């Protein structure tokens, strides 16, 4: 692995492209698994060091230049043929202009339709947050859990009504522990070190999922954020839910990538052990 000191404007996505990794998830997971607890990040923090994997299996595949050249040559040939065909045809100028405008309008309408169809919510594919989920502040050092106070009614993926799985909403602004939930505050340096965290929420949670509400309150997902009046930005570290993996997903998983997420597990051996079972495995 190699170290990289993050700059302003860096994201996991841009760094994954810069270091030619398959995707941002691999970079983020690799760093958070191998770094000290205080350096765990949801997004790069300028000035902090990120651990970059160098395993060839995690690198993006390269496009062969020969194929691109061949493709360009074919396109050029087609264009030449098209130009020759156009030169032999005699079409009134007015009809050509009318046809061109019609094609442009059709292309514009098709692009607008595709844009509407492809428009998806940023919450798509994200987990809802439960009470035992944890948060992080970019100016703090500790990672407290939630304390749900907005309701005692709805639970995510728990039929028994375990309090750990209470749905977190935009009004849930308390954490466990309540006092100095993030330890010390980087925005309050002193001669003896950083002063204790004085958490004070600046309004409600932002970037909540407004389409799903509990008692009229929007639910939190992994992209939700909360600002502290001291100046810190609070984001989700862990959603708190259990994810279930069936043996079919295990069989289809790529061993090299799974070794990044679970470096102490022999994934090939794990595949063999789960092949003849019907159990679910939890993470």
C-alpha positions in Angstrom: 0.0 0.0 0.0 1.0 3.6 -0.3 0.0 6.8 1.6 -1.6 9.9 0.1 -2.3 13.1 1.9 -5.7 14.3 0.9 -6.2 17.8 -0.7 -9.2 20.1 -0.7 -11.8 18.9 -3.1 -10.7 15.2 -3.0 -13.4 12.6 -2.8 -13.2 8.8 -2.7 -14.6 8.7 -6.2 -12.0 11.1 -7.6 -9.1 9.3 -5.8 -10.3 6.0 -7.1 -10.0 7.3 -10.6 -6.7 9.0 -9.9 -5.1 5.8 -8.6 -6.9 3.7 -11.3 -8.9 1.5 -8.8 -12.1 -0.3 -9.7 -14.4 1.9 -7.7 -14.6 4.2 -4.7 -16.0 1.5 -2.4 -12.8 -0.6 -2.6 -10.7 2.5 -1.7 -13.0 3.5 1.2 -13.2 0.1 2.7 -9.5 -0.7 2.3 -8.6 2.5 4.1 -11.1 2.1 6.9 -10.0 -1.5 7.5 -6.3 -0.7 7.7 -6.2 2.7 9.3 -6.3 3.6 13.1 -9.8 4.1 14.5 -9.4 7.8 14.7 -8.7 8.0 10.9 -11.9 6.2 9.8 -13.6 8.4 7.2 -16.9 8.6 5.2 -15.3 11.2 2.9 -11.7 12.4 2.7 -10.6 15.1 5.1 -8.1 17.5 3.7 -4.7 17.1 5.4 -5.3 13.5 6.5 -3.5 10.5 5.1 -5.4 7.9 3.1 -4.1 4.4 2.5 -4.1 3.4 -1.2 -4.1 -0.3 -2.2 -1.7 -1.5 -4.8 -3.0 -5.0 -5.4 -3.4 -5.5 -9.2 -6.7 -7.3 -8.6 -8.2 -4.1 -7.3 -7.2 -2.0 -10.3 -9.5 -0.9 -13.1 -9.2 -2.8 -16.4 -7.3 -0.9 -19.1 -8.9 -0.4 -22.6 -6.6 -1.6 -25.3 -5.5 1.2 -27.6 -5.7 -1.0 -30.7 -9.4 -1.6 -30.3 -10.0 2.2 -29.9 -8.0 2.9 -33.1 -9.8 0.2 -35.0 -13.1 1.6 -33.8 -12.1 5.2 -34.8 -11.0 3.9 -38.3 -14.3 2.2 -38.8 -16.2 5.4 -37.9 -14.1 7.4 -40.2 -14.8 5.0 -43.1 -18.5 5.1 -42.4 -18.4 8.9 -42.4 -16.6 9.0 -45.7 -19.1 6.7 -47.2 -21.9 8.8 -45.9 -20.5 12.0 -47.3 -20.1 10.4 -50.8 -23.7 9.2 -50.7 -24.9 12.7 -49.7 -23.0 14.3 -52.5 -24.8 12.2 -55.1 -28.2 13.0 -53.8 -30.0 16.2 -55.0 -32.4 17.4 -52.3 -34.1 20.9 -52.2 -32.4 23.1 -49.6 -35.7 23.9 -47.8 -36.5 20.2 -47.4 -33.0 19.5 -46.0 -33.3 22.4 -43.4 -36.8 21.2 -42.4 -35.6 17.6 -42.0 -32.6 18.8 -40.0 -34.8 20.8 -37.6 -37.1 17.9 -37.1 -34.2 15.5 -36.3 -32.8 18.0 -33.8 -36.2 18.3 -32.0 -36.5 14.6 -31.9 -33.0 14.2 -30.5 -33.7 16.8 -27.9 -37.0 15.2 -26.8 -35.3 11.8 -26.5 -32.5 13.2 -24.4 -35.0 14.8 -22.1 -36.9 11.6 -21.8 -33.7 9.7 -21.0 -32.8 12.3 -18.4 -36.1 11.9 -16.6 -35.9 8.1 -16.7 -32.4 8.0 -15.4 -33.1 10.4 -12.6 -32.7 8.5 -9.4 -32.7 9.5 -5.7 -29.3 9.8 -4.0 -30.8 7.6 -1.3 -31.2 4.7 -3.8 -29.2 1.6 -2.5 -28.6 3.2 0.9 -29.5 1.7 4.3 -31.9 3.3 6.7 -30.3 4.1 10.1 -31.2 2.4 13.3 -30.6 3.4 17.0 -27.4 1.2 17.3 -25.9 2.9 14.2 -22.9 5.1 14.8 -21.9 8.6 13.7 -18.7 10.6 13.3 -17.9 14.3 13.4 -15.1 15.6 11.2 -13.9 17.7 14.2 -14.2 14.9 16.9 -12.5 11.7 17.9 -15.2 9.3 19.1 -18.1 7.6 17.4 -21.3 7.6 19.5 -24.5 5.7 18.9 -28.0 7.3 18.4 -30.6 7.8 21.0 -34.0 7.8 19.4 -36.5 10.1 21.2 -38.8 11.1 18.3 -40.9 7.9 18.6 -41.0 4.3 19.9 -43.1 2.9 17.1 -41.2 1.8 14.0 -38.3 -0.7 13.8 -36.2 -1.5 10.7 -35.8 -5.3 10.0 -36.7 -6.4 13.5 -40.0 -8.2 14.2 -39.3 -8.5 18.0 -39.3 -4.7 18.6 -35.7 -4.5 19.8 -34.8 -0.9 20.7 -31.5 -1.2 18.9 -33.5 -1.2 15.6 -35.7 1.8 16.2 -35.8 3.9 13.0 -33.8 7.2 13.3 -35.6 10.3 12.1 -34.7 13.9 11.4 -35.7 14.9 14.9 -33.3 12.5 16.7 -30.5 14.8 17.7 -29.3 13.0 20.9 -26.4 10.5 21.1 -25.2 7.9 23.5 -23.2 9.0 25.5 -25.0 12.3 25.9 -22.1 14.2 27.4 -19.2 15.0 25.1 -20.4 12.4 22.5 -17.4 13.0 20.2 -14.7 13.2 22.9 -12.6 16.3 22.2 -13.1 19.0 19.6 -10.4 19.9 17.0 -11.9 23.4 16.7 -11.0 24.1 20.4 -7.2 23.7 20.7 -5.5 24.7 23.9 -2.0 24.5 25.4 -3.0 21.3 27.2 -4.6 19.7 24.1 -8.1 19.9 22.6 -10.9 20.9 24.8 -13.9 18.6 25.4 -16.7 18.4 22.7 -19.6 20.8 23.3 -22.1 19.2 20.9 -25.0 21.6 20.0 -27.0 20.6 16.9 -27.7 23.4 14.4 -31.2 22.5 13.4 -32.4 19.1 12.2 -30.7 16.4 10.1 -30.3 17.2 6.5 -30.4 15.0 3.3 -33.1 12.8 4.9 -35.3 10.5 2.9 -38.5 12.5 2.6 -40.5 9.7 0.8 -40.3 7.5 4.0 -41.6 9.1 7.2 -42.3 7.9 10.8 -45.1 9.9 12.4 -44.5 12.7 9.9 -40.7 12.8 10.4 -38.4 11.9 7.5 -36.0 8.9 8.0 -32.2 9.0 7.9 -30.1 7.1 5.5 -26.3 6.7 5.1 -26.0 10.0 3.3 -27.8 12.2 5.9 -25.8 15.0 7.6 -26.1 17.2 10.7 -24.2 20.4 11.5 -23.0 21.3 14.9 -23.2 25.0 15.9 -19.5 24.8 16.9 -18.6 24.1 13.3 -18.3 20.3 13.0 -20.1 18.2 10.3 -21.7 15.0 11.6 -22.2 12.1 9.2 -23.2 8.4 9.4 -20.4 6.0 10.1 -22.4 2.7 10.4 -26.1 2.2 9.6 -26.5 -0.4 12.4 -28.6 -2.9 10.5 -27.6 -6.5 9.9 -27.1 -7.4 6.3 -27.9 -11.0 5.2 -25.9 -12.9 2.6 -27.2 -16.1 1.0 -25.0 -18.9 -0.4 -25.8 -17.8 -4.0 -24.2 -14.4 -3.3 -21.2 -16.1 -1.7 -20.7 -18.3 -4.7 -20.8 -15.3 -7.1 -18.5 -13.1 -5.0 -15.0 -12.4 -6.3 -12.4 -13.8 -3.9 -9.8 -11.0 -4.5 -12.3 -8.3 -3.7 -13.7 -10.0 -0.6 -10.1 -10.4 0.8 -10.1 -6.6 1.0 -13.2 -6.5 3.1 -12.3 -9.6 5.2 -8.5 -9.9 5.1 -8.4 -12.6 7.8 -10.8 -14.9 6.1 -9.8 -17.5 3.5 -12.7 -16.8 1.2 -12.2 -19.8 -1.1 -12.4 -22.1 1.9 -15.5 -20.1 3.1 -17.2 -20.8 -0.3 -16.5 -24.5 0.1 -18.0 -24.5 3.6 -21.2 -22.7 2.5 -21.8 -24.6 -0.8 -23.9 -27.4 0.8 -25.7 -25.4 3.4 -29.0 -23.4 3.4 -28.0 -21.0 6.2 -27.8 -17.2 6.0 -24.6 -15.4 7.1 -24.6 -12.1 8.8 -22.2 -9.2 8.8 
